[in-house]
Every structure is written in C-alpha cells, then in structure tokens.
Amino acid sequence: MKLLFDQGTPVPLRRFLHPHTADTAAELGWSAIENGELISAAEAAGYDALITTDQNLKYQQNLTTRNIAIIVLKKSSWPRIQKVVDFVTSEIESVKPKEYKEIEIA
C-alpha cells in the first residue's frame, strides 16, 4: 500500500508500516497545499491512503467522491501512538479504498 502522511502525522510511525511505503507531504514539497488539493494530488500520484491528524477534515471536505482512503489519528503524540502502535498499524492495514476511518488513541 502507498501511504501519504499529512502534516502532524508522526514520521516514526512509518517504520512500523513495512512493507508499505509511506511518504510525507513535506518530503514531496506539498506542505503548503490545502486539504482538498492535497487529497487530489495524493489520488493523482497513486496513493492508497492519506494518514492525517486533522479531525475536522470530514467537515471541511466532501469525501464521498474520493477514491483514496482517509485515516485520521485522533492523537498526534508519537509517545502515545507508540504505546498502541500494533493496533494503529492493524487499523491502517485493514483500510479499504474510499473508506474514512478514525483511530482512537488513549
């Protein structure tokens, strides 16, 4: 699976997503792109899922027309995510195209 990390998604998470590939918006020079344009760019570039911490995305964008899966991490703190990394990675790996999924992190 080809994954795109939005701003705020902890980069160390990608070490746990092997064999999937994970790029960051910053690495691609997409840091200044707004959410709607970022989703379109990700779809055009062949990404399967966008991983973000933006909990307002579903209110700001019409996601029903999107082919990319959207995964929202409800916390952005790497120490918190690291404690439940197996759960987070299994949730990411089970996502389907066009699916919107929020991952609750204690």
MDAnalysis code that builds the backbone (N, CA, C; Angstrom):
import MDAnalysis as mda
import numpy as np

u = mda.Universe.empty(318, n_residues=106, atom_resindex=np.repeat(np.arange(106), 3), trajectory=True)
u.add_TopologyAttr("name", ["N", "CA", "C"] * 106)
u.add_TopologyAttr("resid", np.arange(1, 107))
u.add_TopologyAttr("resname", ["MET", "LYS", "LEU", "LEU", "PHE", "ASP", "GLN", "GLY", "THR", "PRO", "VAL", "PRO", "LEU", "ARG", "ARG", "PHE", "LEU", "HIS", "PRO", "HIS", "THR", "ALA", "ASP", "THR", "ALA", "ALA", "GLU", "LEU", "GLY", "TRP", "SER", "ALA", "ILE", "GLU", "ASN", "GLY", "GLU", "LEU", "ILE", "SER", "ALA", "ALA", "GLU", "ALA", "ALA", "GLY", "TYR", "ASP", "ALA", "LEU", "ILE", "THR", "THR", "ASP", "GLN", "ASN", "LEU", "LYS", "TYR", "GLN", "GLN", "ASN", "LEU", "THR", "THR", "ARG", "ASN", "ILE", "ALA", "ILE", "ILE", "VAL", "LEU", "LYS", "LYS", "SER", "SER", "TRP", "PRO", "ARG", "ILE", "GLN", "LYS", "VAL", "VAL", "ASP", "PHE", "VAL", "THR", "SER", "GLU", "ILE", "GLU", "SER", "VAL", "LYS", "PRO", "LYS", "GLU", "TYR", "LYS", "GLU", "ILE", "GLU", "ILE", "ALA"])
u.atoms.positions = np.array([
    [0.847, -1.166, 0.000],
    [0.000, 0.000, 0.000],
    [0.900, 1.239, 0.000],
    [0.484, 2.243, -0.724],
    [1.225, 3.505, -0.809],
    [0.503, 4.535, 0.058],
    [1.189, 5.021, 1.105],
    [0.595, 5.895, 2.113],
    [1.208, 7.286, 2.060],
    [0.366, 8.288, 2.334],
    [0.837, 9.657, 2.439],
    [0.540, 10.171, 3.839],
    [1.562, 10.671, 4.507],
    [1.411, 11.284, 5.827],
    [1.212, 12.780, 5.655],
    [0.134, 13.290, 6.205],
    [-0.132, 14.724, 6.231],
    [0.696, 15.354, 7.343],
    [0.698, 16.690, 7.385],
    [1.370, 17.407, 8.475],
    [0.788, 16.921, 9.806],
    [1.610, 16.739, 10.779],
    [1.135, 16.328, 12.096],
    [1.175, 14.830, 12.330],
    [1.248, 14.054, 11.269],
    [1.344, 12.600, 11.429],
    [2.782, 12.274, 11.810],
    [2.984, 11.594, 12.936],
    [4.356, 11.308, 13.383],
    [5.115, 10.422, 12.390],
    [6.210, 10.927, 11.899],
    [7.005, 10.221, 10.895],
    [7.537, 8.876, 11.396],
    [7.905, 8.722, 12.684],
    [8.401, 7.415, 13.127],
    [7.406, 6.268, 12.904],
    [6.135, 6.576, 12.743],
    [5.128, 5.539, 12.507],
    [5.445, 4.729, 11.261],
    [6.051, 5.344, 10.268],
    [6.286, 4.620, 9.015],
    [7.224, 3.438, 9.167],
    [8.088, 3.456, 10.187],
    [8.979, 2.301, 10.425],
    [8.179, 1.036, 10.721],
    [6.964, 1.198, 11.210],
    [6.131, 0.061, 11.601],
    [5.169, -0.365, 10.507],
    [5.227, 0.279, 9.353],
    [4.277, 0.006, 8.278],
    [4.893, -0.770, 7.123],
    [6.059, -1.361, 7.345],
    [6.696, -2.183, 6.323],
    [5.818, -3.391, 6.034],
    [5.604, -3.784, 4.832],
    [6.288, -3.441, 3.591],
    [5.647, -2.269, 2.827],
    [4.709, -1.594, 3.427],
    [4.066, -0.465, 2.756],
    [5.047, 0.695, 2.648],
    [4.822, 1.574, 1.678],
    [5.650, 2.769, 1.566],
    [4.874, 3.952, 2.121],
    [5.564, 4.812, 2.822],
    [4.936, 5.998, 3.404],
    [5.805, 7.209, 3.115],
    [5.205, 8.185, 2.468],
    [5.863, 9.454, 2.185],
    [5.171, 10.535, 3.001],
    [5.864, 11.637, 3.207],
    [5.237, 12.756, 3.901],
    [4.966, 13.871, 2.903],
    [3.944, 14.652, 3.205],
    [3.623, 15.801, 2.361],
    [4.835, 16.724, 2.280],
    [5.547, 16.885, 3.380],
    [6.732, 17.757, 3.397],
    [7.812, 17.249, 2.454],
    [8.064, 15.946, 2.453],
    [9.084, 15.378, 1.575],
    [8.759, 15.614, 0.104],
    [7.479, 15.639, -0.209],
    [7.048, 15.824, -1.587],
    [6.916, 17.300, -1.975],
    [7.166, 18.184, -1.009],
    [7.015, 19.606, -1.271],
    [5.574, 20.063, -1.275],
    [4.709, 19.300, -0.614],
    [3.273, 19.574, -0.597],
    [2.817, 20.193, 0.721],
    [3.713, 20.721, 1.511],
    [3.367, 21.261, 2.828],
    [2.360, 22.401, 2.773],
    [2.436, 23.211, 1.747],
    [1.569, 24.387, 1.659],
    [0.238, 24.108, 0.968],
    [0.052, 22.886, 0.497],
    [-1.184, 22.547, -0.212],
    [-2.320, 22.363, 0.788],
    [-3.459, 22.961, 0.504],
    [-4.645, 22.828, 1.357],
    [-5.219, 21.416, 1.241],
    [-6.052, 21.029, 2.207],
    [-6.553, 19.654, 2.296],
    [-7.191, 19.125, 1.013],
    [-8.119, 19.860, 0.437],
    [-8.781, 19.377, -0.771],
    [-7.808, 19.141, -1.905],
    [-6.892, 20.081, -2.096],
    [-5.881, 19.939, -3.136],
    [-4.897, 18.824, -2.796],
    [-4.595, 18.665, -1.518],
    [-3.680, 17.598, -1.092],
    [-4.288, 16.231, -1.384],
    [-5.546, 16.082, -1.102],
    [-6.215, 14.809, -1.377],
    [-6.212, 14.537, -2.877],
    [-6.510, 15.546, -3.671],
    [-6.493, 15.382, -5.135],
    [-5.098, 15.020, -5.634],
    [-4.076, 15.691, -5.115],
    [-2.695, 15.403, -5.516],
    [-2.308, 13.980, -5.121],
    [-2.712, 13.559, -3.939],
    [-2.405, 12.199, -3.476],
    [-3.080, 11.159, -4.366],
    [-4.337, 11.403, -4.710],
    [-5.032, 10.472, -5.601],
    [-4.359, 10.414, -6.963],
    [-3.997, 11.575, -7.501],
    [-3.346, 11.634, -8.813],
    [-1.991, 10.933, -8.803],
    [-1.311, 10.963, -7.656],
    [0.007, 10.330, -7.535],
    [-0.092, 8.843, -7.187],
    [-1.300, 8.322, -7.059],
    [-1.484, 6.890, -6.833],
    [-1.414, 6.438, -5.389],
    [-1.600, 7.358, -4.453],
    [-1.602, 6.960, -3.046],
    [-2.908, 6.226, -2.715],
    [-2.795, 5.205, -1.884],
    [-3.954, 4.419, -1.468],
    [-4.643, 5.029, -0.264],
    [-3.866, 5.703, 0.600],
    [-4.435, 6.261, 1.830],
    [-3.676, 7.513, 2.256],
    [-4.432, 8.436, 2.825],
    [-3.875, 9.634, 3.450],
    [-4.030, 9.454, 4.947],
    [-2.932, 9.583, 5.672],
    [-2.969, 9.486, 7.127],
    [-2.758, 10.887, 7.673],
    [-3.707, 11.340, 8.475],
    [-3.705, 12.706, 8.967],
    [-4.106, 12.743, 10.435],
    [-3.873, 13.871, 11.056],
    [-4.364, 14.098, 12.419],
    [-5.437, 15.180, 12.419],
    [-5.852, 15.612, 11.241],
    [-6.848, 16.677, 11.088],
    [-8.254, 16.105, 11.305],
    [-8.777, 16.276, 12.509],
    [-10.087, 15.718, 12.851],
    [-11.241, 16.502, 12.236],
    [-10.965, 17.660, 11.666],
    [-12.012, 18.455, 11.025],
    [-12.150, 18.171, 9.539],
    [-11.289, 17.334, 9.007],
    [-11.269, 17.059, 7.576],
    [-12.633, 16.618, 7.046],
    [-13.303, 15.762, 7.786],
    [-14.592, 15.248, 7.309],
    [-15.661, 16.336, 7.247],
    [-15.470, 17.412, 7.993],
    [-16.410, 18.530, 7.969],
    [-16.036, 19.556, 6.903],
    [-14.767, 19.582, 6.531],
    [-14.267, 20.582, 5.588],
    [-14.295, 20.111, 4.140],
    [-14.311, 18.800, 3.934],
    [-14.219, 18.246, 2.587],
    [-15.352, 17.270, 2.313],
    [-15.775, 17.210, 1.069],
    [-16.724, 16.191, 0.646],
    [-15.907, 14.956, 0.289],
    [-15.884, 13.991, 1.182],
    [-15.054, 12.810, 0.996],
    [-15.763, 11.696, 0.237],
    [-17.055, 11.849, -0.023],
    [-17.819, 10.788, -0.684],
    [-17.389, 10.567, -2.125],
    [-16.771, 11.557, -2.734],
    [-16.352, 11.427, -4.129],
    [-14.897, 10.989, -4.258],
    [-14.242, 10.771, -3.155],
    [-12.814, 10.428, -3.157],
    [-12.598, 8.933, -3.282],
    [-11.523, 8.559, -3.972],
    [-11.147, 7.151, -4.097],
    [-10.125, 6.737, -3.052],
    [-9.379, 7.696, -2.540],
    [-8.343, 7.428, -1.553],
    [-8.991, 7.179, -0.185],
    [-8.401, 6.298, 0.585],
    [-8.849, 6.093, 1.968],
    [-8.286, 7.228, 2.815],
    [-9.067, 7.667, 3.791],
    [-8.639, 8.714, 4.715],
    [-8.603, 8.100, 6.108],
    [-7.448, 8.191, 6.757],
    [-7.274, 7.668, 8.104],
    [-6.905, 8.827, 9.014],
    [-7.702, 9.035, 10.055],
    [-7.461, 10.125, 10.988],
    [-6.984, 9.549, 12.313],
    [-5.771, 9.932, 12.701],
    [-5.265, 9.570, 14.025],
    [-5.800, 10.611, 14.994],
    [-6.506, 10.162, 16.027],
    [-7.152, 11.096, 16.944],
    [-6.176, 11.777, 17.902],
    [-4.931, 11.347, 17.894],
    [-3.853, 11.999, 18.647],
    [-2.637, 12.082, 17.729],
    [-1.820, 13.109, 17.943],
    [-0.611, 13.248, 17.129],
    [0.664, 12.966, 17.924],
    [0.539, 12.677, 19.198],
    [1.695, 12.444, 20.062],
    [2.326, 11.080, 19.762],
    [3.573, 11.104, 19.290],
    [4.241, 9.848, 19.000],
    [4.365, 8.948, 20.231],
    [4.725, 9.444, 21.408],
    [4.785, 8.546, 22.568],
    [3.450, 7.829, 22.827],
    [2.334, 8.505, 22.650],
    [1.028, 7.858, 22.846],
    [0.757, 6.827, 21.746],
    [1.053, 7.194, 20.513],
    [0.826, 6.275, 19.391],
    [1.738, 5.061, 19.521],
    [2.962, 5.298, 19.925],
    [3.934, 4.206, 20.055],
    [3.450, 3.134, 21.027],
    [2.736, 3.528, 22.070],
    [2.226, 2.558, 23.045],
    [1.195, 1.610, 22.445],
    [0.510, 2.041, 21.388],
    [-0.527, 1.223, 20.759],
    [-0.233, 1.025, 19.271],
    [1.039, 1.034, 18.920],
    [1.435, 1.006, 17.511],
    [0.922, -0.240, 16.786],
    [0.849, -1.383, 17.456],
    [0.340, -2.588, 16.796],
    [-1.126, -2.421, 16.407],
    [-1.905, -1.834, 17.292],
    [-3.314, -1.553, 16.995],
    [-3.431, -0.561, 15.834],
    [-2.651, 0.502, 15.885],
    [-2.699, 1.532, 14.844],
    [-2.324, 0.942, 13.492],
    [-1.251, 0.168, 13.448],
    [-0.829, -0.405, 12.167],
    [-1.854, -1.406, 11.634],
    [-2.483, -2.184, 12.497],
    [-3.503, -3.120, 12.009],
    [-4.716, -2.375, 11.469],
    [-5.065, -1.255, 12.081],
    [-6.175, -0.436, 11.578],
    [-5.830, 0.168, 10.216],
    [-4.606, 0.618, 10.064],
    [-4.171, 1.179, 8.781],
    [-4.179, 0.094, 7.715],
    [-3.659, -1.068, 8.037],
    [-3.570, -2.155, 7.064],
    [-4.937, -2.689, 6.638],
    [-5.953, -2.496, 7.465],
    [-7.275, -3.028, 7.131],
    [-8.161, -2.037, 6.370],
    [-7.656, -0.840, 6.105],
    [-8.464, 0.181, 5.445],
    [-8.762, -0.225, 3.993],
    [-9.941, 0.135, 3.550],
    [-10.390, -0.156, 2.180],
    [-10.396, 1.141, 1.368],
    [-10.296, 1.045, 0.045],
    [-10.399, 2.245, -0.789],
    [-11.694, 2.999, -0.477],
    [-11.623, 4.315, -0.513],
    [-12.758, 5.217, -0.277],
    [-13.221, 5.266, 1.179],
    [-12.610, 4.483, 2.053],
    [-13.045, 4.421, 3.450],
    [-12.512, 5.611, 4.244],
    [-13.332, 6.088, 5.158],
    [-12.920, 7.111, 6.121],
    [-12.866, 6.409, 7.470],
    [-11.714, 6.483, 8.129],
    [-11.541, 5.763, 9.392],
    [-10.857, 6.674, 10.402],
    [-11.427, 6.726, 11.608],
    [-10.785, 7.442, 12.707],
    [-10.225, 6.409, 13.679],
    [-8.988, 6.616, 14.090],
    [-8.337, 5.704, 15.014],
    [-8.198, 6.406, 16.355],
    [-8.918, 5.902, 17.334],
    [-8.894, 6.440, 18.692],
    [-7.622, 5.986, 19.379],
    [-6.927, 6.919, 20.016],
    [-5.681, 6.622, 20.712],
    [-5.788, 7.179, 22.118],
    [-5.594, 6.301, 23.105],
    [-5.738, 6.719, 24.514],
    [-4.640, 7.634, 24.951],
])
